[in-house]
Amino acid sequence: MGCSLSSCCGDSPDQNGEPSERTTLLSDPVASSGTEQRIPSDELSGSYCSSVPKKSDEQSVMNKILHETATNVIDVAALGPHAIEQNEYLERKNFYQIKVGPHLNLPWLHTGAYDKCILFDIPDPERIVASLPISISDYNLMCKMTADVSKAMEGLTVNHKEDLIVPFQIP
């Protein structure tokens, strides 16, 4: 397993004084409470190394960790289509469709069933959202049809002729 004292004191030759993932960031709350125990013998205290780094060391290690994390994080919100121009976004979309299109073997793309699909991409949502709302007569028609379908579904019953659960003949 190795000596645990060497990992806290930096005796291993691979650290070279650099902080690593094993470096303590927070000090021991019991030792920093103000009631410290002091060992009167110099020879005993000299054999132990201090495993608690200083405040400046803690801050530099924390800054290093934060810097490494910041360089490895991808900000997805900054990469969205609003961060680039509309024409560049459309060019990228067309380029992507050209590159990916031949590799897709989706029959609904080639049969015209895509036009009948309920879910599809709206390339310019601002135009759709800013358009006039539906008329009152269309709204009333949708409400009436929805009520008729709901009433028809309430009257729907299933008459089963066989048992839904069949017991096994277990001896």
Summary of the structure (lengths in Angstrom):
residues: 171
radius of gyration: 35.2
end to end distance: 57.6
largest distance: 95.6
contacts: 225
relative contact order: 0.04
helix: 53%
strand: 0%
